[in-house]
């Protein structure tokens, strides 16, 4: 995934006054020294030959992985412009100019800064791109993006290696590989969507990059169409059927009914309610405004754990889970991984005395008990 650091930027400068070279400095929240840019290429015509300075007037958040961002960024300039069009808001048709600074780092891959809120100052250009030079610039950026996309594809292929035929029995490790492949495929799609947008032309380009535009015979096309029609009919029939009722004697074990009349697995419900409760307690103490990275990791990973538990156990709670036990084990292991990250964030925040001792002790106890609940379920499904 790309580094997107716009929320962490304090201020910065981009210098393309020397043709073919982009230099710059980016100051990030919580970092005393700036990131230095040494890039090959040129900016878009609106910034080519110019010296750009910018300031972020908004509250800044330290990037959770900014320590991994190399202090000297060498590589290829991507799209560098102050005239990138973005929507004013999600539901608004109005567009605004945004600064969009992208580069492809030799050490960190794709890095992006995008904001319509920065305060900009742009010098007069010392030179201008010719049409041929601008065409070459666009070609170089496309090549750099294609190389980045190939690396994302390699990540997908790494997880595909050794996968069993779907008709063979799968164990939890097979499902884990499949889930990692799905994650890598999703990462690639998000990167392409963020880069190219959602126009018809972009959809065609993304489909090609994702390998969705494949040549198929007329017979295969008819077979696929018939299969889609069959699935649509099956889905429509399923929607018209009353939902299955969970087994009454498993109440409190596999399912509970919430105050909103939802069915949830008891452990998932406990995790969800606890994560929200600790978030509200931190908010009441004013800790949300401290923007502490470790505390944020504890709270966000705790909530993510409840989401993953929902994916693993919701079908069991509803009484309509027909998946392999091995699949559920693999899903529970993902929830466990996020819980461990929540524990790590809590322990990293503990020495800072952000949380009162009683709240810290309660959080530790809750995380440990939920962890044991997940381990017990993993053992149960393995048996």
TIRO-835023 format. One record per residue: x, y, z of N, C-alpha, C in turn; residue in three letters. Coordinates in steps of 0.02 Angstrom, whole numbers, plus 50000, padded with zeros to 5 digits. Each point is the difference from the previous one (the first is absolute). Layout:
PT     n_X     n_Y     n_Z    ca_X    ca_Y    ca_Z     c_X     c_Y     c_Z   residuo
PT       X       Y       Z       X       Y       Z       X       Y       Z       ALA
...
END
This chain:
PT     n_X     n_Y     n_Z    ca_X    ca_Y    ca_Z     c_X     c_Y     c_Z   residuo
PT   50042   49940   50000   49958   50060   50000   50043   50062   50000       UNK
PT   49974   50054   49970   50037   50062   49998   50001   50033   50069       UNK
PT   50052   50040   50012   50001   50045   50058   49959   50061   49982       UNK
PT   49947   50014   50038   49961   50061   49991   50009   50042   50063       UNK
PT   50036   50054   49993   50024   50036   50059   49972   50070   50007       UNK
PT   49948   50017   49962   49976   50069   49999   49977   50024   50070       UNK
PT   49971   49955   50040   49977   50020   50067   50058   50012   50048       UNK
PT   50060   49977   49983   50058   50008   50044   50044   50059   49981       UNK
PT   49987   50030   49942   50044   50053   49975   49990   50064   50040       UNK
PT   50055   50030   50022   49999   50066   50031   50010   50053   49947       UNK
PT   50053   49993   49961   50014   50046   49944   50048   49965   49953       UNK
PT   50011   50031   49942   50046   49969   49953   50018   50046   49943       UNK
PT   50046   49977   49959   50020   50038   49940   50020   49951   49945       UNK
PT   49982   50018   49939   50017   49961   49940   50034   50046   49951       UNK
PT   50060   49980   49977   50041   50043   49957   50013   49964   49934       UNK
PT   49970   50024   49945   50012   49972   49934   50030   50052   49953       UNK
PT   50040   50045   50029   50029   50054   49960   50057   49974   49956       UNK
PT   50027   49941   50016   50049   49968   49957   49965   49946   49959       UNK
PT   50000   50007   49935   49962   49954   49957   50026   49928   50009       UNK
PT   49951   49955   50010   50017   49929   50007   50015   49978   50071       UNK
PT   49999   50048   50047   50016   49985   50070   49947   50031   50045       UNK
PT   49975   49962   50048   49954   50027   50050   50032   49990   50069       UNK
PT   50011   50054   50035   50025   49997   50069   49945   50026   50046       UNK
PT   50004   49981   50062   49950   50024   50046   50014   49982   50072       UNK
PT   49962   50030   50045   50003   49984   50071   49928   49997   50026       UNK
PT   49986   49949   50040   49933   49992   50030   50009   49992   50075       UNK
PT   49970   50046   50038   50002   49995   50073   49936   49964   50023       UNK
PT   50008   49948   50042   49945   49960   50024   49990   50009   50076       UNK
PT   49938   49994   50021   49984   50006   50071   50039   49949   50041       UNK
PT   50032   50025   50053   50037   49955   50044   50070   49983   49977       UNK
PT   50022   50028   49943   50067   49987   49974   50039   50065   49998       UNK
PT   50057   50003   50036   50037   50064   50002   50033   50018   49934       UNK
PT   50021   49951   49962   50034   50013   49936   49953   49983   49941       UNK
PT   50005   50038   49946   49956   49987   49943   50023   49940   49959       UNK
PT   49953   49974   49960   50017   49951   49949   50028   50038   49940       UNK
PT   50055   49976   49972   50031   50033   49943   49984   49961   49936       UNK
PT   49979   50035   49948   49983   49969   49936   50055   50013   49949       UNK
PT   50020   49947   49965   50047   50004   49943   49971   49955   49946       UNK
PT   49963   50031   49954   49960   49961   49952   50020   50017   49928       UNK
PT   49994   49949   49958   50009   50010   49928   49933   50015   49968       UNK
PT   49997   50049   49956   49938   50016   49965   49981   50073   50008       UNK
PT   49940   50015   49979   49974   50068   50002   49929   50002   50026       UNK
PT   49979   50058   50024   49932   50010   50022   49954   50011   49941       UNK
PT   49935   50003   50012   49951   50019   49949   50015   50071   49976       UNK
PT   49973   50020   49944   50014   50068   49973   49986   50056   50050       UNK
PT   49952   49992   50046   49985   50055   50046   50054   50010   50053       UNK
PT   50041   49949   50013   50054   50005   50049   50069   49993   49969       UNK
PT   50004   49980   49937   50065   49991   49967   50038   50066   49999       UNK
PT   50064   49999   50020   50041   50059   50002   49988   50044   50061       UNK
PT   49957   49977   50047   49980   50042   50056   50028   49975   50067       UNK
PT   49995   50043   50050   50015   49983   50069   49935   50006   50040       UNK
PT   49976   49944   50026   49937   49997   50036   50013   49993   50074       UNK
PT   49967   50041   50042   50000   49991   50072   49928   49991   50022       UNK
PT   49990   49961   50052   49932   49988   50025   50001   49989   50075       UNK
PT   49943   50018   50031   49991   49993   50072   49933   49967   50012       UNK
PT   49998   49954   50046   49938   49966   50019   49970   50035   50060       UNK
PT   49944   50037   49992   49971   50036   50057   49955   49957   50044       UNK
PT   49989   49938   49979   49954   49956   50037   50037   49963   50056       UNK
PT   49963   49973   50049   50033   49958   50051   50035   49941   49967       UNK
PT   50060   49985   50024   50039   49946   49971   49999   49937   50042       UNK
PT   50006   49944   49967   50003   49935   50033   50065   49965   49980       UNK
PT   50041   49978   50048   50060   49962   49982   49980   49937   49962       UNK
PT   50033   49988   49944   49985   49940   49961   50021   49939   50040       UNK
PT   49957   49947   50004   50017   49942   50042   50063   49964   49979       UNK
PT   50021   50008   49936   50059   49965   49976   50054   50047   49974       UNK
PT   49999   50063   50024   50046   50049   49971   50073   49985   50018       UNK
PT   50012   49961   50053   50069   49981   50016   50030   49956   49945       UNK
PT   49957   49966   49962   50024   49958   49946   50014   50039   49936       UNK
PT   49981   50064   50000   50010   50042   49941   50072   50026   50001       UNK
PT   50038   49980   49949   50070   50019   49998   50008   50076   49999       UNK
PT   50048   50025   50038   50008   50073   50005   50024   50031   49935       UNK
PT   50032   49962   49957   50020   50024   49934   49963   49959   49948       UNK
PT   49957   50033   49963   49958   49967   49951   50030   50010   49930       UNK
PT   50028   49946   49971   50027   50002   49933   49956   49957   49955       UNK
PT   49990   50022   49939   49959   49961   49954   49975   50041   49942       UNK
PT   49938   49987   49980   49971   50031   49940   49941   50044   50021       UNK
PT   49998   50061   49972   49943   50044   50012   49938   49971   49967       UNK
PT   49945   50000   50037   49936   49981   49971   49962   50061   49977       UNK
PT   49935   50002   50011   49960   50059   49983   50010   50052   50054       UNK
PT   50027   50058   49982   50011   50056   50046   49963   50060   49972       UNK
PT   49945   50019   50033   49959   50055   49974   49963   50034   50058       UNK
PT   49983   50063   49989   49958   50037   50048   49930   50010   49971       UNK
PT   49985   49966   49946   49935   50009   49966   49963   49934   49993       UNK
PT   50010   49954   50048   49964   49937   50000   49927   50013   50021       UNK
PT   49953   49973   49964   49929   50012   50013   49973   49949   50050       UNK
PT   49969   50026   50054   49968   49956   50049   49931   50029   50016       UNK
PT   49955   49957   50024   49934   50024   50021   50005   50037   50066       UNK
PT   49960   50053   50007   50000   50038   50062   49977   49956   50058       UNK
PT   49949   49959   49987   49978   49950   50049   49974   49940   49962       UNK
PT   49987   49946   50036   49982   49937   49967   49938   50006   49957       UNK
PT   49950   50039   50024   49936   50005   49964   49994   50064   49958       UNK
PT   50055   50038   49997   49997   50064   49964   50025   49992   49929       UNK
PT   49966   50031   49951   50025   49998   49931   50057   50051   49989       UNK
PT   50010   50046   50048   50050   50053   49992   50070   49972   50008       UNK
PT   50046   50025   49959   50069   49978   50001   50046   50055   50025       UNK
PT   50056   49980   50029   50049   50048   50024   50069   49977   49979       UNK
PT   50047   50048   49996   50069   49983   49986   50033   49973   50063       UNK
PT   50042   49950   49991   50037   49970   50055   50073   49992   49978       UNK
PT   50045   50006   50048   50069   49983   49986   50005   49924   50002       UNK
PT   50034   49972   49950   50009   49927   49995   50073   49988   49986       UNK
PT   50035   49973   50049   50072   49987   49995   50012   49926   50007       UNK
PT   50026   49970   49948   50009   49927   49998   50071   49985   49976       UNK
PT   50032   49952   50033   50064   49976   49975   50008   49926   50014       UNK
PT   50045   49968   49964   50012   49929   50006   50070   49990   50029       UNK
PT   50002   49983   50064   50062   49997   50037   50035   49932   49990       UNK
PT   50066   50002   49997   50038   49937   49995   49993   49957   50062       UNK
PT   49986   50032   50058   49996   49962   50063   49929   49990   50025       UNK
PT   49954   50045   49984   49933   49997   50029   49944   49992   49950       UNK
PT   50016   49993   49936   49946   49993   49950   49966   50066   49987       UNK
PT   49935   49997   49991   49961   50060   49982   49983   50041   50062       UNK
PT   50013   50065   49997   49984   50046   50055   49957   50056   49971       UNK
PT   49946   50018   50036   49951   50048   49974   49983   50051   50054       UNK
PT   49998   50063   49979   49973   50055   50040   49945   50032   49959       UNK
PT   49940   50004   50026   49943   50030   49964   49958   50039   50048       UNK
PT   49988   50063   49986   49958   50041   50043   49976   50062   49964       UNK
PT   49937   50018   50014   49972   50063   49974   50003   50054   50054       UNK
PT   50029   49984   50058   50000   50047   50056   50066   50036   50010       UNK
PT   50053   49977   49968   50065   50031   50011   50001   50072   49973       UNK
PT   50041   50042   50034   50012   50067   49976   50063   49999   49957       UNK
PT   49993   50021   49937   50054   49992   49950   50030   50066   49980       UNK
PT   50064   49997   49982   50034   50056   49969   50042   49973   49943       UNK
PT   49990   50027   49938   50034   49973   49941   50038   50057   49966       UNK
PT   50064   49988   49988   50041   50051   49967   49984   50002   49925       UNK
PT   50024   50052   49967   49995   50003   49927   50045   49946   49970       UNK
PT   49979   49969   49945   50041   49947   49970   50064   50027   49969       UNK
PT   50054   49963   50008   50064   50018   49969   50008   49967   49932       UNK
PT   49957   49953   49985   49999   49968   49934   49932   49967   49991       UNK
PT   49984   49979   49939   49936   49969   49985   50011   49933   49964       UNK
PT   49956   49952   50014   50001   49936   49964   49976   50011   49929       UNK
PT   50035   49971   49952   49974   49997   49931   49947   49945   49997       UNK
PT   49956   50000   49950   49951   49945   49994   50033   49932   49999       UNK
PT   50058   49994   49967   50034   49936   49996   50027   49980   50069       UNK
PT   50026   50048   50037   50026   49986   50067   49943   49980   50047       UNK
PT   49943   50032   49994   49944   49983   50043   49974   49930   49984       UNK
PT   50001   49982   49936   49980   49933   49980   50048   49948   50029       UNK
PT   50065   50016   49999   50050   49955   50028   49991   49994   50076       UNK
PT   49984   50057   50032   49987   50000   50073   49943   49953   50017       UNK
PT   49945   50005   49963   49942   49957   50013   50017   49927   49988       UNK
PT   50041   49987   49950   50021   49931   49985   50042   49972   50057       UNK
PT   50046   50041   50027   50043   49978   50055   49959   49985   50063       UNK
PT   49950   50042   50013   49958   49989   50059   49960   49935   49991       UNK
PT   49973   49989   49940   49963   49938   49986   50043   49938   50009       UNK
PT   50064   50005   49977   50046   49944   50009   50015   49987   50073       UNK
PT   50009   50053   50039   50013   49991   50071   49940   49969   50036       UNK
PT   49940   50022   49981   49939   49971   50030   49992   49928   49979       UNK
PT   50016   49984   49937   49996   49931   49977   50048   49955   50038       UNK
PT   50060   50026   50014   50049   49961   50039   49974   49988   50071       UNK
PT   49971   50051   50030   49971   49993   50066   49942   49950   49999       UNK
PT   49959   50002   49948   49944   49953   49993   50026   49929   49992       UNK
PT   50055   49991   49964   50028   49933   49992   50022   49971   50067       UNK
PT   50026   50043   50043   50020   49975   50067   49939   49979   50041       UNK
PT   49945   50036   49992   49939   49980   50033   49975   49933   49973       UNK
PT   50007   49990   49934   49980   49937   49969   50044   49943   50026       UNK
PT   50064   50014   50010   50045   49948   50026   49979   49979   50070       UNK
PT   49975   50047   50040   49976   49982   50067   49940   49953   49995       UNK
PT   49956   50012   49952   49943   49955   49989   50024   49931   49981       UNK
PT   50047   49998   49953   50024   49936   49975   50038   49960   50053       UNK
PT   50034   50035   50046   50035   49965   50054   49951   49961   50042       UNK
PT   49942   50030   50013   49950   49966   50041   49961   49946   49961       UNK
PT   50002   50006   49933   49966   49949   49959   50040   49935   49996       UNK
PT   50066   50005   50008   50042   49942   49993   49982   49948   50053       UNK
PT   49992   49939   49978   49986   49946   50047   49927   49994   50019       UNK
PT   49956   50043   49971   49929   49993   50016   49972   49937   49970       UNK
PT   49958   49968   50038   49969   49938   49977   49943   50014   49951       UNK
PT   49983   49948   49963   49940   50004   49958   49939   50009   50046       UNK
PT   49952   50044   49981   49941   50011   50042   49960   49936   50014       UNK
PT   50007   49949   49958   49963   49938   50010   50033   49956   50053       UNK
PT   50062   50014   50017   50035   49959   50051   49983   50026   50070       UNK
PT   50008   49957   50050   49990   50023   50069   50052   50052   50019       UNK
PT   49978   50054   50032   50045   50054   50022   50006   49999   50076       UNK
PT   50062   50015   50025   50008   50008   50071   50006   50075   50015       UNK
PT   50011   50017   50064   50002   50071   50020   50056   50039   49965       UNK
PT   50056   49965   49986   50056   50033   49967   49983   50017   49927       UNK
PT   49961   49956   49968   49978   50015   49931   49956   50062   49999       UNK
PT   49954   50004   50049   49956   50058   50003   50039   50063   50017       UNK
PT   50052   49994   50043   50040   50058   50016   50036   50027   49938       UNK
PT   50027   49955   49958   50031   50022   49938   49950   50035   49955       UNK
PT   49940   49971   49997   49948   50029   49958   49980   50070   50024       UNK
PT   49995   50009   50067   49982   50065   50027   50055   50051   49988       UNK
PT   50063   49979   50005   50056   50046   49986   50000   50021   49927       UNK
PT   49984   49952   49956   49995   50017   49929   49944   50051   49989       UNK
PT   49944   49990   50034   49944   50047   49994   50020   50069   50025       UNK
PT   50038   50003   50055   50024   50064   50027   50044   50035   49949       UNK
PT   50047   49962   49970   50045   50029   49951   49962   50025   49939       UNK
PT   49950   49962   49979   49960   50020   49942   49959   50064   50016       UNK
PT   49974   50003   50061   49963   50060   50021   50046   50061   50004       UNK
PT   50062   49989   50026   50048   50055   50003   50014   50028   49930       UNK
PT   50009   49955   49953   50015   50022   49932   49941   50039   49971       UNK
PT   49939   49975   50010   49942   50035   49973   49992   50069   50031       UNK
PT   50011   50006   50065   49994   50066   50033   50052   50048   49973       UNK
PT   50061   49976   49990   50053   50043   49972   49980   50026   49931       UNK
PT   49975   49955   49958   49982   50019   49931   49940   50048   50000       UNK
PT   49952   49987   50044   49941   50043   50004   50019   50070   50023       UNK
PT   50045   50002   50050   50023   50065   50025   50039   50038   49947       UNK
PT   50038   49964   49960   50042   50032   49950   49960   50024   49940       UNK
PT   49955   49957   49974   49967   50015   49937   49928   50026   50007       UNK
PT   49970   49994   50058   49931   50024   50009   49948   49949   49978       UNK
PT   49937   50024   49992   49945   49954   49986   49963   50017   49935       UNK
PT   50033   50032   49952   49969   50014   49936   49996   49936   49959       UNK
PT   49962   50002   49945   49995   49941   49956   50068   49980   49973       UNK
PT   50039   50051   49981   50067   49986   49975   50044   49968   50054       UNK
PT   49993   50026   50062   50039   49972   50055   49979   49928   50015       UNK
PT   49935   49987   49998   49976   49932   50014   50030   49950   49950       UNK
PT   50004   50020   49936   50029   49956   49950   50074   49988   50014       UNK
PT   50035   50053   50019   50072   49995   50015   50011   49955   50060       UNK
PT   49960   50011   50053   50007   49960   50061   49984   49926   49986       UNK
PT   49948   49988   49960   49983   49931   49984   50057   49965   49964       UNK
PT   50034   50037   49956   50057   49971   49966   50057   49984   50047       UNK
PT   50015   50047   50047   50053   49990   50049   49985   49942   50047       UNK
PT   49936   49993   50016   49980   49946   50047   49994   49933   49965       UNK
PT   50003   50000   49934   49993   49937   49963   49929   49978   49991       UNK
PT   49953   50047   50005   49929   49983   49993   49979   49998   49928       UNK
PT   50038   50032   49955   49982   49999   49929   50037   49943   49966       UNK
PT   49970   49943   50000   50031   49941   49971   49962   49979   49937       UNK
PT   50036   49971   49954   49969   49974   49939   49966   49933   50015       UNK
PT   49934   49996   49988   49965   49937   50011   49960   49984   49937       UNK
PT   49989   49935   49991   49964   49978   49941   49925   50016   50008       UNK
PT   49964   49997   49945   49928   50013   50001   49965   49948   50044       UNK
PT   50024   49937   49996   49970   49947   50041   50011   50014   50074       UNK
PT   50061   50022   50019   50013   50016   50070   49960   50060   50023       UNK
PT   49991   50049   49956   49960   50059   50017   49928   49981   50014       UNK
PT   49971   49954   49959   49932   49977   50012   49994   49961   50064       UNK
PT   50052   49959   50014   50000   49961   50062   50003   50046   50061       UNK
PT   50042   50052   49994   50006   50047   50056   49934   50038   50010       UNK
PT   49968   50020   49945   49937   50036   50005   49947   49957   50033       UNK
PT   49998   49935   49981   49951   49954   50029   50013   49991   50075       UNK
PT   50065   49996   50018   50018   49992   50071   49979   50061   50040       UNK
PT   50010   50061   49972   49980   50061   50034   49925   50002   50010       UNK
PT   49962   49980   49947   49927   49998   50006   49978   49952   50055       UNK
PT   50033   49943   50003   49984   49949   50051   50013   50027   50070       UNK
PT   50057   50034   50009   50017   50029   50065   49950   50054   50020       UNK
PT   49980   50041   49951   49951   50053   50015   49934   49970   50022       UNK
PT   49979   49946   49967   49937   49968   50020   50006   49971   50071       UNK
PT   50057   49969   50013   50010   49970   50066   50000   50054   50055       UNK
PT   50031   50057   49985   50002   50055   50048   49930   50028   50012       UNK
PT   49962   50006   49946   49932   50026   50007   49956   49953   50041       UNK
PT   50007   49935   49989   49962   49951   50039   50021   50003   50074       UNK
PT   50065   50009   50012   50024   50003   50069   49973   50061   50036       UNK
PT   49994   50056   49963   49974   50061   50031   49926   49992   50019       UNK
PT   49964   49960   49963   49929   49990   50014   49986   49949   50054       UNK
PT   50051   49963   50019   49992   49950   50052   50010   50032   50069       UNK
PT   49963   49977   50051   50011   50027   50067   50069   49981   50024       UNK
PT   50034   50045   50037   50067   49984   50024   49999   49940   50048       UNK
PT   50051   49959   50000   50002   49943   50045   50003   50023   50072       UNK
PT   49971   49961   50044   50002   50015   50071   50056   49960   50032       UNK
PT   50038   50032   50045   50054   49963   50034   49970   49947   50047       UNK
PT   50041   49950   50016   49976   49946   50043   49989   50027   50071       UNK
PT   49941   49990   50027   49984   50029   50067   50049   49978   50054       UNK
PT   50021   49936   49998   50042   49976   50055   50072   50027   49996       UNK
PT   50016   50036   49944   50067   50029   49994   50001   50074   50019       UNK
PT   49944   50025   50027   49998   50070   50021   50051   50011   50056       UNK
PT   50037   50054   49995   50052   50015   50049   50066   49966   49985       UNK
PT   49998   49951   49953   50062   49965   49981   50021   50022   49930       UNK
PT   49955   49991   49952   50014   50021   49931   49967   50066   49982       UNK
PT   49950   50021   50038   49964   50060   49982   49966   50033   50059       UNK
PT   49991   50064   49995   49957   50038   50045   49960   50049   49957       UNK
PT   49945   50024   50028   49960   50050   49965   50012   50067   50035       UNK
PT   50022   50050   49961   50016   50065   50029   49937   50041   50012       UNK
PT   50010   50058   50031   49943   50045   50013   49969   50024   49935       UNK
PT   50039   50001   49945   49975   50020   49934   49971   49941   49961       UNK
PT   49992   49943   50034   49972   49939   49969   50046   49970   49947       UNK
PT   50065   50014   50005   50049   49969   49956   50026   49937   50033       UNK
PT   50021   49953   49958   50031   49939   50025   50076   50008   49995       UNK
PT   50034   49988   50055   50073   50004   50001   50029   49943   50041       UNK
PT   50061   49982   49982   50035   49953   50042   50020   50035   50065       UNK
PT   49995   49968   50057   50014   50034   50064   50069   50031   50002       UNK
PT   50052   49966   49974   50067   50028   50003   50007   50061   49955       UNK
PT   49971   49996   49940   50003   50058   49955   49963   50060   50030       UNK
PT   49942   49987   50031   49962   50053   50031   50039   50031   50058       UNK
PT   50032   49958   50040   50039   50027   50056   50058   50043   49974       UNK
PT   50034   49976   49950   50056   50037   49972   49977   50068   49972       UNK
PT   49945   49999   49963   49974   50061   49971   49981   50051   50054       UNK
PT   49962   49977   50050   49978   50045   50053   50059   50027   50040       UNK
PT   50050   49957   50013   50058   50021   50039   50041   50051   49962       UNK
PT   50010   49988   49935   50040   50046   49959   49967   50069   49999       UNK
PT   49935   50002   49990   49964   50064   49999   50002   50033   50069       UNK
PT   49994   49960   50053   50000   50027   50068   50068   50033   50016       UNK
PT   50055   49967   49982   50066   50029   50014   50012   50062   49957       UNK
PT   49973   50000   49939   50007   50059   49957   49964   50060   50032       UNK
PT   49940   49988   50027   49963   50054   50032   50035   50024   50064       UNK
PT   50028   49953   50038   50036   50019   50061   50061   50042   49984       UNK
PT   50036   49982   49947   50058   50040   49980   49978   50069   49977       UNK
PT   49944   50002   49964   49974   50064   49976   49979   50044   50059       UNK
PT   49969   49970   50051   49978   50038   50058   50059   50029   50038       UNK
PT   50057   49966   49998   50061   50024   50033   50038   50051   49957       UNK
PT   49975   50014   49940   50033   50046   49955   50059   49970   49964       UNK
PT   50006   49934   50002   50058   49967   49971   49997   49996   49924       UNK
PT   49940   50005   49971   49995   49998   49927   50037   50059   49969       UNK
PT   50004   50055   50036   50031   50060   49973   50076   50001   50008       UNK
PT   50027   49949   50036   50072   49998   50008   50035   49973   49938       UNK
PT   49963   49967   49958   50027   49973   49937   50060   49956   50013       UNK
PT   49995   49959   50053   50054   49954   50015   49995   49938   49956       UNK
PT   50054   49984   49965   49999   49946   49952   49987   49932   50033       UNK
PT   50031   49987   50058   49993   49936   50033   49929   49990   50028       UNK
PT   49974   50053   50030   49931   49996   50026   49951   49990   49943       UNK
PT   50012   50035   49944   49957   49991   49941   50004   49928   49975       UNK
PT   50059   49970   50002   50007   49930   49978   49959   49954   50045       UNK
PT   50004   50011   50065   49960   49959   50046   49926   50004   49984       UNK
PT   49974   50062   49993   49928   50009   49990   49978   49975   49931       UNK
PT   50038   50016   49948   49979   49981   49932   50007   49925   49989       UNK
PT   50054   49970   50024   50009   49928   49990   49951   49960   50041       UNK
PT   49980   50026   50057   49949   49967   50041   49934   49998   49962       UNK
PT   49982   50056   49969   49938   50002   49960   50005   49955   49939       UNK
PT   50059   49999   49969   50009   49956   49941   49993   49927   50020       UNK
PT   50023   49983   50060   49992   49931   50024   49927   49980   50001       UNK
PT   49957   50045   50023   49929   49984   50003   49970   49990   49931       UNK
PT   50026   50039   49951   49976   49992   49930   50020   49931   49974       UNK
PT   50062   49981   50011   50024   49935   49977   49964   49943   50034       UNK
PT   49985   50008   50064   49961   49948   50035   49930   49995   49970       UNK
PT   49972   50057   49980   49934   49998   49967   50003   49960   49936       UNK
PT   50052   50011   49960   50008   49962   49938   50008   49925   50013       UNK
PT   50033   49983   50054   50012   49929   50016   49939   49966   50029       UNK
PT   49961   50036   50040   49950   49967   50043   49928   50020   49986       UNK
PT   49988   50049   49955   49932   50023   49990   49955   49945   49972       UNK
PT   50026   49960   49953   49959   49946   49973   49982   49949   50052       UNK
PT   50047   49986   50045   49986   49953   50055   49945   50027   50045       UNK
PT   50002   50065   50014   49948   50030   50043   49932   49998   49967       UNK
PT   49997   50009   49934   49936   50000   49964   49974   49929   49987       UNK
PT   50044   49952   50006   49979   49932   49986   50002   49981   49927       UNK
PT   50038   50039   49959   50003   49985   49929   50073   49996   49976       UNK
PT   50045   49978   50044   50070   49995   49983   50015   49930   49974       UNK
PT   50015   49996   49934   50014   49935   49969   50072   49996   49977       UNK
PT   50043   50044   50026   50070   50000   49979   50040   49946   50036       UNK
PT   50057   49984   49970   50045   49953   50033   50023   50028   50067       UNK
PT   50009   49955   50048   50029   50021   50064   50069   50031   49989       UNK
PT   50038   49974   49952   50066   50025   49986   49998   50074   49979       UNK
PT   49947   50019   49963   49992   50070   49980   49989   50043   50061       UNK
PT   49958   49977   50046   49986   50039   50060   50063   50008   50043       UNK
PT   50040   49947   50003   50063   50004   50038   50045   50053   49969       UNK
PT   50007   49999   49934   50042   50050   49966   49975   50071   50014       UNK
PT   49935   50009   50000   49971   50066   50013   50012   50021   50072       UNK
PT   49993   49952   50047   50011   50016   50070   50073   50019   50013       UNK
PT   50046   49969   49963   50071   50016   50007   50013   50072   49977       UNK
PT   49962   50023   49951   50006   50070   49978   49977   50047   50056       UNK
PT   49945   49982   50032   49975   50041   50056   50052   50001   50056       UNK
PT   50031   49943   50013   50051   49995   50052   50060   50045   49985       UNK
PT   50018   50004   49937   50056   50043   49980   49985   50073   50016       UNK
PT   49939   50022   49986   49982   50069   50015   49996   50012   50076       UNK
PT   49978   49949   50037   49998   50007   50073   50071   50008   50028       UNK
PT   50047   49962   49973   50070   50006   50022   50026   50071   49986       UNK
PT   49980   50029   49943   50021   50069   49985   49968   50049   50049       UNK
PT   49938   49986   50021   49968   50043   50050   50038   49995   50067       UNK
PT   50020   49939   50018   50039   49992   50062   50066   50036   49996       UNK
PT   50033   49996   49942   50065   50034   49991   49992   50076   50006       UNK
PT   49946   50027   49970   49988   50071   50005   49987   50022   50072       UNK
PT   49961   49959   50037   49985   50016   50070   50063   50000   50042       UNK
PT   50044   49950   49990   50061   49996   50040   50048   50056   49982       UNK
PT   50001   50021   49937   50043   50056   49980   49975   50066   50029       UNK
PT   49934   50006   50008   49971   50061   50028   50005   50002   50077       UNK
PT   50005   49941   50031   49999   49997   50074   50052   50043   50034       UNK
PT   50065   49999   49979   50050   50041   50035   49988   50075   49994       UNK
PT   49958   50021   49954   49988   50072   49991   49948   50026   50050       UNK
PT   49971   49955   50039   49951   50019   50052   49940   50038   49970       UNK
PT   49980   49980   49941   49942   50031   49969   49935   49975   50031       UNK
PT   50000   49937   50020   49940   49969   50029   50007   49994   50075       UNK
PT   49948   50013   50038   50002   49986   50072   50015   49926   50013       UNK
PT   50030   49986   50056   50021   49931   50014   49943   49951   49999       UNK
PT   49941   50020   50026   49944   49954   50001   49975   49985   49929       UNK
PT   50000   50051   49957   49978   49989   49931   50051   49959   49961       UNK
PT   50063   50011   50013   50053   49960   49968   49995   49927   50020       UNK
PT   49989   49988   50065   49993   49931   50024   49939   49966   49971       UNK
PT   49944   50038   49995   49939   49972   49972   50009   49982   49926       UNK
PT   50035   50043   49963   50012   49987   49929   50044   49939   49991       UNK
PT   50053   49994   50040   50042   49941   49996   49961   49936   50013       UNK
PT   49959   50002   50052   49961   49941   50019   49951   49981   49944       UNK
PT   49967   50050   49972   49951   49987   49948   50033   49970   49938       UNK
PT   50055   50028   49979   50035   49974   49941   50023   49928   50012       UNK
PT   50026   49986   50059   50023   49932   50014   49942   49950   49999       UNK
PT   49943   50020   50028   49943   49954   50002   49970   49989   49931       UNK
PT   49997   50052   49959   49976   49992   49932   50049   49957   49960       UNK
PT   50065   50011   50011   50050   49958   49967   49990   49927   50017       UNK
PT   49989   49985   50064   49989   49931   50020   49936   49972   49968       UNK
PT   49949   50042   49994   49939   49978   49967   50011   49982   49927       UNK
PT   50042   50039   49966   50016   49984   49930   50039   49935   49996       UNK
PT   50049   49991   50044   50040   49939   50000   49957   49938   50013       UNK
PT   49952   50008   50046   49955   49943   50015   49958   49983   49938       UNK
PT   49976   50051   49964   49960   49986   49940   50043   49968   49946       UNK
PT   50062   50022   49992   50045   49970   49951   50009   49926   50016       UNK
PT   50011   49986   50064   50009   49930   50021   49937   49960   49987       UNK
PT   49942   50030   50014   49936   49965   49989   49990   49983   49926       UNK
PT   50012   50049   49956   49989   49987   49928   50052   49953   49971       UNK
PT   50061   50001   50028   50050   49953   49976   49980   49928   50018       UNK
PT   49968   49991   50056   49977   49934   50020   49940   49976   49960       UNK
END
